[in-house]
């Protein structure tokens, strides 16, 4: 019997079909169920037009407050340990004295803390927060749990921008950024950000025609190989001093940033994090697919451009000053989802910034090998805890696929 015979307007049935299509979960959500523990609950909440009672919202926020307190305490502890431990161990009371503006019992301790360890610790926190948030943005944009700046070749694009500037200038010895001055530092950060932005835009074009997450990762690896080939050609025609400086920079380090360069790094990271905070609500809508995001008023094209700009700013600047740091961008978001037990970006964005800073501080503390005169390559240390996270995500996705 037709709708006209029943006396029901056809328009009502079309409207119901439209609402049903909006309430249906996109096809990528099953792949994220193991990554986002509360995805099923949040999808049902978004599908209902009514809001939860205020009392339940307040209790939910009280439950979420404790992980942030723990993260803040852990960050403070690691920060103090990063200042106290190294080739020379400094008592904690002397660290507090120096931080409060006093003089340590030994003048060398004050110099070590203020000139070396403090800027290194601040750089590690800024870089870790930037890489963690950029990894979260990439995973949300591509709706792929394995997306990250280093996995998709974004770090390689930023490295190519740095290589184009450094290997064609007169920088020849010492740190890669030594002697460039303020204009050179800004130019280096801009070149790395442009290289990262172009890489993200290129991969995003491929992503519109590729639905397989594994295939997208292969595309990112190929883009990384292309940029690596460009860097190799530049290295081949460069002088030995520049080659050595670039190779040392490629190992990754938080120790090469000086007090004069910290304001540039801090301001650009703050701008990128501010963009991420502004995008919290649109990012939550994007989790349910572009069709749903557009249906609730999100300008998807503008959102993509903003995500690319924020990711390029965060990844490019960190790569320019600290080298291509790997695995923090992919490990921090997954660890945060297990800590806050939510896919809500209102909790994830600040939590990822905290965890990224924690991972960076822990990595630089291990790389300094306290009690010895050795300094390990930073990327080798980050791979120790980053690679197992990637393997765990791949195994979980395969188990999900095997069980349908």
C-alpha positions as a Python dict, from the first residue, in 0.01 Angstrom:
ca = {
    (1, 'X'): (0, 0, 0),
    (2, 'X'): (148, 341, -97),
    (3, 'X'): (187, 641, 124),
    (4, 'X'): (-94, 824, -62),
    (5, 'X'): (-337, 534, -1),
    (6, 'X'): (-255, 542, 370),
    (7, 'X'): (-319, 915, 383),
    (8, 'X'): (36, 991, 487),
    (9, 'X'): (225, 1266, 305),
    (10, 'X'): (525, 1148, 112),
    (11, 'X'): (727, 1440, 251),
    (12, 'X'): (707, 1296, 602),
    (13, 'X'): (852, 966, 490),
    (14, 'X'): (1136, 1144, 314),
    (15, 'X'): (1208, 1343, 625),
    (16, 'X'): (1216, 1028, 836),
    (17, 'X'): (1453, 865, 589),
    (18, 'X'): (1682, 1164, 607),
    (19, 'X'): (1687, 1160, 987),
    (20, 'X'): (1754, 788, 983),
    (21, 'X'): (2046, 834, 750),
    (22, 'X'): (2192, 1096, 981),
    (23, 'X'): (2148, 874, 1284),
    (24, 'X'): (2317, 577, 1122),
    (25, 'X'): (2681, 536, 1218),
    (26, 'X'): (2942, 587, 945),
    (27, 'X'): (3127, 283, 820),
    (28, 'X'): (3458, 384, 978),
    (29, 'X'): (3332, 381, 1337),
    (30, 'X'): (3380, 3, 1389),
    (31, 'X'): (3747, 46, 1314),
    (32, 'X'): (3770, 307, 1589),
    (33, 'X'): (3577, 119, 1856),
    (34, 'X'): (3892, -36, 1999),
    (35, 'X'): (4070, 300, 1988),
    (36, 'X'): (3785, 513, 2121),
    (37, 'X'): (3647, 319, 2423),
    (38, 'X'): (3341, 543, 2466),
    (39, 'X'): (3254, 584, 2099),
    (40, 'X'): (2935, 378, 2123),
    (41, 'X'): (2802, 584, 2411),
    (42, 'X'): (2890, 916, 2248),
    (43, 'X'): (2731, 819, 1917),
    (44, 'X'): (2402, 743, 2090),
    (45, 'X'): (2417, 1078, 2270),
    (46, 'X'): (2477, 1266, 1946),
    (47, 'X'): (2186, 1086, 1783),
    (48, 'X'): (1942, 1213, 2044),
    (49, 'X'): (1819, 1573, 2022),
    (50, 'X'): (1773, 1605, 2399),
    (51, 'X'): (2055, 1704, 2633),
    (52, 'X'): (2153, 1497, 2939),
    (53, 'X'): (2057, 1625, 3283),
    (54, 'X'): (2289, 1885, 3428),
    (55, 'X'): (2365, 1669, 3731),
    (56, 'X'): (2492, 1384, 3511),
    (57, 'X'): (2712, 1622, 3315),
    (58, 'X'): (2867, 1758, 3634),
    (59, 'X'): (2935, 1409, 3767),
    (60, 'X'): (3091, 1314, 3433),
    (61, 'X'): (3321, 1617, 3454),
    (62, 'X'): (3419, 1524, 3811),
    (63, 'X'): (3522, 1180, 3689),
    (64, 'X'): (3738, 1333, 3416),
    (65, 'X'): (3915, 1579, 3644),
    (66, 'X'): (4133, 1322, 3819),
    (67, 'X'): (4338, 1214, 3510),
    (68, 'X'): (4438, 1574, 3452),
    (69, 'X'): (4552, 1612, 3813),
    (70, 'X'): (4763, 1298, 3780),
    (71, 'X'): (4909, 1416, 3449),
    (72, 'X'): (4994, 1757, 3594),
    (73, 'X'): (5171, 1601, 3894),
    (74, 'X'): (5362, 1359, 3671),
    (75, 'X'): (5466, 1645, 3442),
    (76, 'X'): (5597, 1848, 3738),
    (77, 'X'): (5794, 1550, 3869),
    (78, 'X'): (5952, 1476, 3531),
    (79, 'X'): (6033, 1843, 3481),
    (80, 'X'): (6227, 1858, 3808),
    (81, 'X'): (6403, 1528, 3731),
    (82, 'X'): (6504, 1661, 3389),
    (83, 'X'): (6674, 1952, 3565),
    (84, 'X'): (6838, 1741, 3835),
    (85, 'X'): (6964, 1437, 3642),
    (86, 'X'): (7230, 1421, 3376),
    (87, 'X'): (7602, 1373, 3346),
    (88, 'X'): (7620, 1581, 3665),
    (89, 'X'): (7358, 1513, 3933),
    (90, 'X'): (7231, 1821, 4117),
    (91, 'X'): (7043, 1797, 4450),
    (92, 'X'): (6673, 1881, 4433),
    (93, 'X'): (6698, 2157, 4692),
    (94, 'X'): (6961, 2328, 4478),
    (95, 'X'): (6731, 2299, 4175),
    (96, 'X'): (6454, 2474, 4369),
    (97, 'X'): (6696, 2744, 4482),
    (98, 'X'): (6808, 2815, 4126),
    (99, 'X'): (6449, 2820, 3993),
    (100, 'X'): (6353, 3071, 4263),
    (101, 'X'): (6630, 3304, 4146),
    (102, 'X'): (6896, 3215, 4403),
    (103, 'X'): (7248, 3082, 4362),
    (104, 'X'): (7338, 2717, 4405),
    (105, 'X'): (7620, 2606, 4633),
    (106, 'X'): (7835, 2563, 4323),
    (107, 'X'): (7837, 2821, 4048),
    (108, 'X'): (7864, 2547, 3787),
    (109, 'X'): (7528, 2402, 3901),
    (110, 'X'): (7355, 2734, 3838),
    (111, 'X'): (7512, 2758, 3495),
    (112, 'X'): (7416, 2399, 3405),
    (113, 'X'): (7054, 2447, 3507),
    (114, 'X'): (6996, 2792, 3358),
    (115, 'X'): (7197, 2762, 3038),
    (116, 'X'): (7144, 2400, 2941),
    (117, 'X'): (6886, 2196, 3127),
    (118, 'X'): (6607, 2450, 3175),
    (119, 'X'): (6580, 2555, 2809),
    (120, 'X'): (6606, 2188, 2710),
    (121, 'X'): (6321, 2089, 2943),
    (122, 'X'): (6099, 2377, 2825),
    (123, 'X'): (6172, 2288, 2463),
    (124, 'X'): (6085, 1924, 2528),
    (125, 'X'): (5748, 2015, 2679),
    (126, 'X'): (5661, 2252, 2395),
    (127, 'X'): (5771, 2007, 2127),
    (128, 'X'): (5595, 1711, 2289),
    (129, 'X'): (5269, 1900, 2325),
    (130, 'X'): (5289, 2022, 1964),
    (131, 'X'): (5363, 1678, 1818),
    (132, 'X'): (5095, 1508, 2029),
    (133, 'X'): (4822, 1753, 1926),
    (134, 'X'): (4927, 1743, 1561),
    (135, 'X'): (4902, 1363, 1571),
    (136, 'X'): (4552, 1388, 1719),
    (137, 'X'): (4448, 1631, 1445),
    (138, 'X'): (4580, 1398, 1176),
    (139, 'X'): (4397, 1096, 1318),
    (140, 'X'): (4072, 1291, 1330),
    (141, 'X'): (4113, 1441, 983),
    (142, 'X'): (4195, 1113, 811),
    (143, 'X'): (3981, 904, 1053),
    (144, 'X'): (4275, 666, 1075),
    (145, 'X'): (4421, 554, 1410),
    (146, 'X'): (4770, 518, 1257),
    (147, 'X'): (4788, 868, 1111),
    (148, 'X'): (5069, 1083, 1254),
    (149, 'X'): (5313, 1347, 1124),
    (150, 'X'): (5603, 1103, 1098),
    (151, 'X'): (5399, 811, 961),
    (152, 'X'): (5234, 1017, 685),
    (153, 'X'): (5560, 1179, 577),
    (154, 'X'): (5479, 1525, 715),
    (155, 'X'): (5806, 1535, 908),
    (156, 'X'): (5985, 1450, 584),
    (157, 'X'): (5813, 1740, 408),
    (158, 'X'): (5924, 1976, 685),
    (159, 'X'): (6277, 1832, 664),
    (160, 'X'): (6284, 1907, 292),
    (161, 'X'): (6189, 2268, 363),
    (162, 'X'): (6471, 2293, 618),
    (163, 'X'): (6717, 2131, 377),
    (164, 'X'): (6629, 2377, 102),
    (165, 'X'): (6714, 2667, 333),
    (166, 'X'): (7013, 2527, 520),
    (167, 'X'): (7197, 2339, 249),
    (168, 'X'): (7185, 2639, 16),
    (169, 'X'): (7308, 2893, 277),
    (170, 'X'): (7639, 2952, 447),
    (171, 'X'): (7565, 2753, 762),
    (172, 'X'): (7852, 2514, 786),
    (173, 'X'): (7942, 2407, 1135),
    (174, 'X'): (7803, 2364, 1481),
    (175, 'X'): (7432, 2345, 1535),
    (176, 'X'): (7219, 2360, 1226),
    (177, 'X'): (7059, 2689, 1323),
    (178, 'X'): (7374, 2850, 1460),
    (179, 'X'): (7452, 3192, 1324),
    (180, 'X'): (7125, 3242, 1139),
    (181, 'X'): (6991, 3511, 1371),
    (182, 'X'): (6627, 3604, 1426),
    (183, 'X'): (6544, 3638, 1056),
    (184, 'X'): (6709, 3304, 984),
    (185, 'X'): (6519, 3129, 1265),
    (186, 'X'): (6189, 3267, 1138),
    (187, 'X'): (6278, 3170, 782),
    (188, 'X'): (6369, 2819, 895),
    (189, 'X'): (6039, 2777, 1079),
    (190, 'X'): (5846, 2916, 782),
    (191, 'X'): (6022, 2685, 535),
    (192, 'X'): (5954, 2379, 751),
    (193, 'X'): (5589, 2478, 799),
    (194, 'X'): (5539, 2529, 425),
    (195, 'X'): (5696, 2192, 351),
    (196, 'X'): (5471, 2025, 609),
    (197, 'X'): (5158, 2202, 479),
    (198, 'X'): (5225, 2099, 119),
    (199, 'X'): (5276, 1739, 229),
    (200, 'X'): (4949, 1734, 426),
    (201, 'X'): (4760, 1888, 134),
    (202, 'X'): (4904, 1629, -107),
    (203, 'X'): (4816, 1335, 118),
    (204, 'X'): (4467, 1480, 173),
    (205, 'X'): (4409, 1475, -202),
    (206, 'X'): (4500, 1107, -212),
    (207, 'X'): (4284, 1037, 94),
    (208, 'X'): (3972, 1153, -90),
    (209, 'X'): (4013, 862, -334),
    (210, 'X'): (4141, 599, -86),
    (211, 'X'): (3925, 433, 178),
    (212, 'X'): (4176, 177, 302),
    (213, 'X'): (4377, 294, 602),
    (214, 'X'): (4669, 67, 514),
    (215, 'X'): (4681, 207, 161),
    (216, 'X'): (4682, 561, 294),
    (217, 'X'): (4980, 477, 513),
    (218, 'X'): (5161, 338, 210),
    (219, 'X'): (5089, 665, 29),
    (220, 'X'): (5238, 854, 323),
    (221, 'X'): (5549, 637, 311),
    (222, 'X'): (5585, 700, -62),
    (223, 'X'): (5550, 1076, -13),
    (224, 'X'): (5816, 1050, 256),
    (225, 'X'): (6044, 865, 16),
    (226, 'X'): (5997, 1135, -247),
    (227, 'X'): (6093, 1409, -4),
    (228, 'X'): (6384, 1196, 122),
    (229, 'X'): (6507, 1169, -238),
    (230, 'X'): (6498, 1548, -265),
    (231, 'X'): (6697, 1583, 57),
    (232, 'X'): (6949, 1324, -66),
    (233, 'X'): (7010, 1521, -385),
    (234, 'X'): (7067, 1838, -184),
    (235, 'X'): (7308, 1656, 45),
    (236, 'X'): (7497, 1511, -250),
    (237, 'X'): (7579, 1857, -385),
    (238, 'X'): (7655, 2015, -44),
    (239, 'X'): (7988, 2063, 130),
    (240, 'X'): (8090, 1815, 406),
    (241, 'X'): (8039, 2060, 694),
    (242, 'X'): (7676, 2124, 600),
    (243, 'X'): (7617, 1753, 547),
    (244, 'X'): (7748, 1672, 894),
    (245, 'X'): (7538, 1947, 1052),
    (246, 'X'): (7224, 1821, 876),
    (247, 'X'): (7289, 1460, 978),
    (248, 'X'): (7333, 1560, 1343),
    (249, 'X'): (7010, 1761, 1323),
    (250, 'X'): (6831, 1458, 1178),
    (251, 'X'): (6896, 1256, 1495),
    (252, 'X'): (6663, 1490, 1683),
    (253, 'X'): (6749, 1687, 1995),
    (254, 'X'): (6589, 1928, 2240),
    (255, 'X'): (6927, 2062, 2350),
    (256, 'X'): (7006, 2283, 2052),
    (257, 'X'): (6736, 2545, 2122),
    (258, 'X'): (6873, 2855, 2296),
    (259, 'X'): (6700, 3115, 2510),
    (260, 'X'): (6699, 3349, 2210),
    (261, 'X'): (6512, 3091, 1999),
    (262, 'X'): (6265, 2981, 2267),
    (263, 'X'): (6025, 3278, 2222),
    (264, 'X'): (5986, 3191, 1852),
    (265, 'X'): (5923, 2825, 1928),
    (266, 'X'): (5684, 2903, 2214),
    (267, 'X'): (5481, 3159, 2019),
    (268, 'X'): (5433, 2939, 1713),
    (269, 'X'): (5343, 2633, 1923),
    (270, 'X'): (5097, 2846, 2122),
    (271, 'X'): (4937, 2965, 1797),
    (272, 'X'): (4900, 2606, 1673),
    (273, 'X'): (4754, 2487, 2003),
    (274, 'X'): (4511, 2780, 2002),
    (275, 'X'): (4388, 2674, 1658),
    (276, 'X'): (4335, 2321, 1788),
    (277, 'X'): (4134, 2450, 2084),
    (278, 'X'): (3915, 2661, 1857),
    (279, 'X'): (3836, 2352, 1646),
    (280, 'X'): (3723, 2128, 1934),
    (281, 'X'): (3350, 2126, 1850),
    (282, 'X'): (3398, 2082, 1472),
    (283, 'X'): (3646, 1801, 1539),
    (284, 'X'): (3388, 1618, 1749),
    (285, 'X'): (3139, 1647, 1465),
    (286, 'X'): (3400, 1528, 1214),
    (287, 'X'): (3439, 1203, 1410),
    (288, 'X'): (3097, 1099, 1279),
    (289, 'X'): (3185, 1174, 917),
    (290, 'X'): (3185, 1473, 686),
    (291, 'X'): (2816, 1431, 598),
    (292, 'X'): (2715, 1454, 962),
    (293, 'X'): (2952, 1746, 1023),
    (294, 'X'): (2800, 1941, 735),
    (295, 'X'): (2448, 1860, 857),
    (296, 'X'): (2519, 2029, 1192),
    (297, 'X'): (2664, 2340, 1028),
    (298, 'X'): (3037, 2264, 1008),
    (299, 'X'): (3215, 2412, 706),
    (300, 'X'): (3420, 2100, 627),
    (301, 'X'): (3644, 2257, 365),
    (302, 'X'): (3735, 2543, 598),
    (303, 'X'): (3792, 2293, 879),
    (304, 'X'): (4032, 2092, 663),
    (305, 'X'): (4233, 2404, 581),
    (306, 'X'): (4247, 2501, 949),
    (307, 'X'): (4365, 2152, 1048),
    (308, 'X'): (4634, 2163, 779),
    (309, 'X'): (4746, 2507, 899),
    (310, 'X'): (4762, 2400, 1264),
    (311, 'X'): (4944, 2075, 1184),
    (312, 'X'): (5192, 2249, 957),
    (313, 'X'): (5260, 2518, 1216),
    (314, 'X'): (5311, 2270, 1500),
    (315, 'X'): (5504, 2003, 1311),
    (316, 'X'): (5703, 2240, 1094),
    (317, 'X'): (5827, 2459, 1378),
    (318, 'X'): (5924, 2166, 1600),
    (319, 'X'): (6104, 1997, 1309),
    (320, 'X'): (6293, 2315, 1226),
    (321, 'X'): (6427, 2366, 1579),
    (322, 'X'): (6447, 2009, 1713),
    (323, 'X'): (6477, 1786, 1409),
    (324, 'X'): (6228, 1526, 1282),
    (325, 'X'): (6108, 1375, 1612),
    (326, 'X'): (5927, 1047, 1553),
    (327, 'X'): (5656, 842, 1727),
    (328, 'X'): (5542, 1100, 1984),
    (329, 'X'): (5268, 1215, 1748),
    (330, 'X'): (5121, 867, 1716),
    (331, 'X'): (5178, 741, 2072),
    (332, 'X'): (5037, 1036, 2269),
    (333, 'X'): (4678, 1030, 2130),
    (334, 'X'): (4638, 655, 2185),
    (335, 'X'): (4773, 672, 2539),
    (336, 'X'): (4535, 961, 2612),
    (337, 'X'): (4229, 774, 2493),
    (338, 'X'): (4312, 502, 2740),
    (339, 'X'): (4362, 758, 3019),
    (340, 'X'): (4057, 983, 2973),
    (341, 'X'): (3838, 701, 2834),
    (342, 'X'): (3670, 932, 2586),
    (343, 'X'): (3683, 1044, 2224),
    (344, 'X'): (3564, 1394, 2316),
    (345, 'X'): (3819, 1650, 2197),
    (346, 'X'): (3733, 1876, 2489),
    (347, 'X'): (3920, 1624, 2702),
    (348, 'X'): (4156, 1484, 2440),
    (349, 'X'): (4323, 1805, 2319),
    (350, 'X'): (4454, 1921, 2661),
    (351, 'X'): (4525, 1564, 2769),
    (352, 'X'): (4727, 1492, 2454),
    (353, 'X'): (4928, 1810, 2512),
    (354, 'X'): (5010, 1691, 2866),
    (355, 'X'): (5097, 1336, 2759),
    (356, 'X'): (5305, 1459, 2465),
    (357, 'X'): (5504, 1681, 2700),
    (358, 'X'): (5545, 1387, 2940),
    (359, 'X'): (5673, 1157, 2666),
    (360, 'X'): (5916, 1420, 2538),
    (361, 'X'): (6054, 1485, 2888),
    (362, 'X'): (6088, 1113, 2954),
    (363, 'X'): (6262, 1062, 2619),
    (364, 'X'): (6512, 1342, 2672),
    (365, 'X'): (6578, 1219, 3028),
    (366, 'X'): (6659, 869, 2898),
    (367, 'X'): (6862, 1008, 2607),
    (368, 'X'): (7085, 1203, 2845),
    (369, 'X'): (7178, 872, 3019),
    (370, 'X'): (7204, 1012, 3376),
    (371, 'X'): (7532, 936, 3549),
    (372, 'X'): (7728, 898, 3226),
    (373, 'X'): (7882, 1129, 2969),
    (374, 'X'): (7686, 965, 2686),
    (375, 'X'): (7401, 1125, 2493),
    (376, 'X'): (7180, 889, 2294),
    (377, 'X'): (7000, 989, 1971),
    (378, 'X'): (6656, 1116, 2067),
    (379, 'X'): (6475, 939, 1782),
    (380, 'X'): (6619, 606, 1891),
    (381, 'X'): (6468, 657, 2237),
    (382, 'X'): (6126, 771, 2111),
    (383, 'X'): (6109, 464, 1886),
    (384, 'X'): (6144, 240, 2193),
    (385, 'X'): (5799, 336, 2325),
    (386, 'X'): (5643, 459, 2000),
    (387, 'X'): (5690, 147, 1788),
    (388, 'X'): (5512, -85, 2038),
    (389, 'X'): (5211, 149, 2036),
    (390, 'X'): (5191, 127, 1656),
    (391, 'X'): (5217, -252, 1666),
    (392, 'X'): (4946, -271, 1932),
    (393, 'X'): (4708, -60, 1722),
    (394, 'X'): (4771, -274, 1413),
    (395, 'X'): (4710, -598, 1608),
    (396, 'X'): (4386, -462, 1755),
    (397, 'X'): (4262, -355, 1411),
    (398, 'X'): (4341, -696, 1269),
    (399, 'X'): (4154, -864, 1554),
    (400, 'X'): (3855, -640, 1493),
    (401, 'X'): (3859, -729, 1122),
    (402, 'X'): (3889, -1101, 1196),
    (403, 'X'): (3584, -1094, 1425),
    (404, 'X'): (3380, -897, 1170),
}
